[in-house]
Amino acid sequence: MSDPDFNPVPRRPRPRYLHWIGVAVVAFLVLPYLVAPLYLFVTPISTPMLWRYVTGQRVVRIVMPLDSISPAVPVAVIAAEDQRFCSHGGIDWDGLWQAIEDAEDVEDLRGGSTVTQQTVKNLFLWPGRSYVRKALEFPLSSWVDLILPKRRIMELYLNVAEWGPNGEFGVEAGSRRAFNRPARDLNHGEAALLVAILPNPVVRNARQPGPQVRRLAAIYERRAVALGALAACIRRGR
């Protein structure tokens, strides 16, 4: 028998803002997977570019197809950043495990980041390093590698990477700033110098390279000659 004096406390409705927060989180997680197939045809702006636009800072970028960029540039990128670019599925697990073994913390994990991961970070995520960003980056990189050809991933990377200290994005803007020449005219040495200033083009300078940049560029140029055959996936028609 029920107690006539029992008066249960009514449950308070969940605040409406929690619902919208949940919707926003789901959209943030799902939207990149829905948008990524469009990048087969469209070259978008990156999140660093978007931030500079929103804050009124300078942005310089000229989108160039891969056929209009010197072949020395993508080969230098592969030699410097991702030597198994043509064979892995977006994540170089061998390189990652080696980087984890060599790293003391997440700040030291640059060596395990592929060109695909860097492209995903530039297009969908945020700068800096954290376990949260890496957790989002891994499955999205695998998805992008699945739906986009390697050649297109490299083309996107070359057009969204930050290549100068004052809002220069993409290799065309970086080449014109450093050498006053279009990217299609770069030789192997100049391509290696441009790649050597990544990932910090604010501090490193390809126009007036210091000893460290020159040393890295020399390493990348020699490596590019040795690894040229491994760049077959970015050749025309692939």
C-alpha positions as CSV (number, residue, x, y, z in Angstrom):
1,M,0.0,0.0,0.0
2,S,1.3,3.4,-0.9
3,D,2.0,6.0,1.7
4,P,-0.3,8.9,1.3
5,D,2.2,11.2,2.8
6,F,5.0,10.2,0.4
7,N,5.9,13.0,-1.9
8,P,8.7,12.0,-4.3
9,V,11.1,14.8,-5.3
10,P,10.6,15.5,-9.0
11,R,13.6,14.9,-11.2
12,R,15.0,18.1,-12.5
13,P,15.2,18.2,-16.3
14,R,18.6,18.1,-17.8
15,P,19.7,21.6,-18.7
16,R,19.1,22.4,-22.4
17,Y,22.6,23.6,-23.0
18,L,24.0,20.1,-22.3
19,H,22.0,18.8,-25.2
20,W,23.6,21.3,-27.6
21,I,27.0,20.7,-26.2
22,G,26.5,17.0,-27.0
23,V,25.4,17.9,-30.5
24,A,28.4,20.1,-31.0
25,V,30.8,17.5,-29.8
26,V,29.3,14.8,-32.1
27,A,29.4,17.3,-35.1
28,F,33.0,18.1,-34.3
29,L,33.9,14.4,-34.4
30,V,31.9,13.4,-37.4
31,L,32.1,16.3,-39.7
32,P,35.7,15.8,-40.9
33,Y,34.8,12.3,-42.0
34,L,31.9,13.7,-44.1
35,V,33.9,16.6,-45.5
36,A,37.1,14.8,-46.4
37,P,35.8,13.2,-49.6
38,L,35.1,16.7,-51.0
39,Y,38.9,17.4,-50.8
40,L,39.4,15.2,-53.8
41,F,38.2,18.2,-55.8
42,V,38.5,21.2,-53.4
43,T,41.5,22.6,-51.7
44,P,40.3,24.1,-48.4
45,I,41.9,26.5,-46.0
46,S,43.7,25.1,-43.0
47,T,42.8,25.8,-39.3
48,P,45.9,28.0,-38.9
49,M,44.7,30.0,-41.9
50,L,41.2,30.3,-40.5
51,W,42.6,31.5,-37.2
52,R,44.6,34.2,-39.0
53,Y,41.6,35.3,-41.0
54,V,39.4,35.5,-37.9
55,T,42.0,37.5,-36.0
56,G,42.7,39.9,-39.0
57,Q,46.2,38.7,-39.7
58,R,47.9,38.4,-43.0
59,V,47.4,35.3,-45.2
60,V,49.2,34.6,-48.5
61,R,48.4,31.5,-50.5
62,I,48.4,30.6,-54.1
63,V,46.9,27.1,-54.7
64,M,49.0,25.2,-57.2
65,P,48.3,21.7,-58.7
66,L,51.0,19.2,-58.2
67,D,51.9,19.3,-61.9
68,S,52.8,23.0,-61.5
69,I,55.2,22.3,-58.6
70,S,58.8,21.1,-59.2
71,P,59.0,17.4,-58.7
72,A,61.9,18.0,-56.4
73,V,59.6,19.4,-53.7
74,P,57.4,16.4,-52.9
75,V,60.4,14.1,-53.1
76,A,62.2,16.3,-50.6
77,V,59.1,16.2,-48.3
78,I,59.1,12.4,-48.5
79,A,62.8,12.2,-47.8
80,A,62.6,14.5,-44.8
81,E,59.2,13.9,-43.3
82,D,57.8,10.5,-44.3
83,Q,60.0,8.0,-46.1
84,R,57.3,5.3,-46.2
85,F,54.6,7.7,-47.5
86,C,53.8,5.6,-50.5
87,S,53.5,2.3,-48.6
88,H,51.7,3.1,-45.3
89,G,48.0,3.5,-44.7
90,G,48.1,7.0,-43.3
91,I,50.1,6.1,-40.2
92,D,53.6,4.8,-40.2
93,W,53.4,2.3,-37.3
94,D,57.0,1.3,-37.5
95,G,58.2,4.9,-37.4
96,L,55.7,5.6,-34.7
97,W,56.9,2.9,-32.4
98,Q,60.5,3.9,-33.0
99,A,59.6,7.5,-32.2
100,I,57.8,6.4,-29.0
101,E,60.9,4.5,-27.9
102,D,63.1,7.5,-28.5
103,A,60.8,10.1,-27.0
104,E,60.6,11.1,-23.4
105,D,57.1,12.6,-23.8
106,V,54.5,13.6,-26.3
107,E,56.4,16.7,-27.2
108,D,59.1,14.5,-28.8
109,L,56.8,12.6,-31.2
110,R,57.3,14.6,-34.3
111,G,59.3,11.9,-35.9
112,G,56.3,9.6,-35.9
113,S,54.0,12.0,-37.7
114,T,53.3,11.2,-41.4
115,V,52.5,13.6,-44.2
116,T,48.9,12.4,-44.0
117,Q,48.7,13.1,-40.3
118,Q,50.2,16.5,-40.8
119,T,47.7,17.3,-43.5
120,V,44.8,16.1,-41.3
121,K,46.1,18.2,-38.4
122,N,46.3,21.3,-40.7
123,L,42.9,20.8,-42.2
124,F,40.8,19.6,-39.2
125,L,42.6,19.9,-35.9
126,W,44.8,22.4,-34.0
127,P,48.5,23.2,-33.6
128,G,50.5,21.9,-30.7
129,R,50.9,18.4,-29.4
130,S,48.6,16.5,-27.1
131,Y,47.3,13.0,-26.6
132,V,43.8,14.2,-27.3
133,R,44.7,15.5,-30.7
134,K,46.7,12.4,-31.5
135,A,43.7,10.2,-30.6
136,L,41.6,12.2,-33.1
137,E,44.3,12.3,-35.7
138,F,45.0,8.6,-36.0
139,P,41.6,7.3,-37.2
140,L,41.0,10.4,-39.4
141,S,44.4,9.9,-41.0
142,S,43.5,6.3,-41.9
143,W,40.2,7.5,-43.3
144,V,41.8,10.2,-45.5
145,D,44.4,7.8,-46.8
146,L,41.6,5.4,-47.7
147,I,39.5,7.9,-49.7
148,L,42.1,10.1,-51.2
149,P,45.0,9.1,-53.5
150,K,48.5,9.6,-52.2
151,R,49.1,12.2,-55.0
152,R,46.1,14.3,-53.8
153,I,47.2,14.0,-50.1
154,M,50.6,15.4,-51.1
155,E,49.1,18.1,-53.2
156,L,46.9,19.2,-50.2
157,Y,49.9,19.1,-47.9
158,L,52.0,21.3,-50.2
159,N,49.2,23.9,-50.4
160,V,48.2,24.1,-46.7
161,A,51.5,23.8,-44.9
162,E,52.8,27.0,-43.3
163,W,55.9,28.1,-45.2
164,G,56.8,31.6,-44.0
165,P,56.9,33.8,-40.9
166,N,54.2,36.2,-41.9
167,G,51.2,34.2,-43.1
168,E,52.7,32.5,-46.1
169,F,50.9,29.2,-46.7
170,G,51.6,26.7,-49.4
171,V,54.8,26.0,-51.2
172,E,54.1,28.6,-53.9
173,A,54.0,31.4,-51.4
174,G,57.0,30.0,-49.6
175,S,59.0,29.7,-52.8
176,R,58.3,33.2,-53.8
177,R,59.2,34.6,-50.4
178,A,62.4,32.6,-50.1
179,F,63.7,32.7,-53.7
180,N,61.5,35.1,-55.6
181,R,60.7,32.3,-57.9
182,P,57.6,30.1,-58.6
183,A,57.6,26.6,-57.1
184,R,57.8,25.0,-60.5
185,D,61.3,26.4,-61.0
186,L,62.9,25.1,-57.8
187,N,65.9,22.8,-58.0
188,H,66.7,20.0,-55.6
189,G,68.8,22.2,-53.3
190,E,66.1,24.9,-53.0
191,A,63.4,22.3,-52.4
192,A,65.5,20.8,-49.6
193,L,66.0,24.3,-48.1
194,L,62.2,24.9,-48.1
195,V,61.6,21.5,-46.4
196,A,64.3,22.1,-43.9
197,I,62.4,25.1,-42.4
198,L,59.5,22.9,-41.5
199,P,57.9,22.7,-39.0
200,N,59.0,26.1,-37.7
201,P,59.1,28.7,-40.6
202,V,58.8,31.5,-38.1
203,V,62.3,30.8,-36.7
204,R,64.0,29.1,-39.7
205,N,64.6,31.0,-42.9
206,A,65.1,29.5,-46.3
207,R,66.1,32.9,-47.8
208,Q,69.0,33.3,-45.4
209,P,69.5,29.8,-44.0
210,G,71.6,29.4,-40.9
211,P,74.0,26.5,-40.3
212,Q,71.3,24.1,-38.9
213,V,69.0,24.7,-41.9
214,R,71.9,24.2,-44.4
215,R,72.9,21.0,-42.6
216,L,69.3,19.6,-42.7
217,A,68.9,20.7,-46.3
218,A,72.1,18.8,-47.3
219,I,70.9,15.7,-45.6
220,Y,67.4,15.9,-47.2
221,E,68.9,16.5,-50.7
222,R,71.2,13.5,-50.5
223,R,68.3,11.4,-49.1
224,A,65.9,12.5,-51.8
225,V,68.3,11.2,-54.5
226,A,68.6,7.9,-52.8
227,L,64.8,7.6,-52.1
228,G,63.6,9.0,-55.5
229,A,62.2,5.6,-56.5
230,L,60.0,5.5,-53.4
231,A,58.1,8.5,-54.5
232,A,56.3,6.6,-57.3
233,C,52.9,7.1,-55.8
234,I,53.0,10.9,-56.4
235,R,53.9,10.7,-60.1
236,R,51.4,11.9,-62.6
237,G,48.6,9.5,-63.3
238,R,48.9,7.6,-60.0
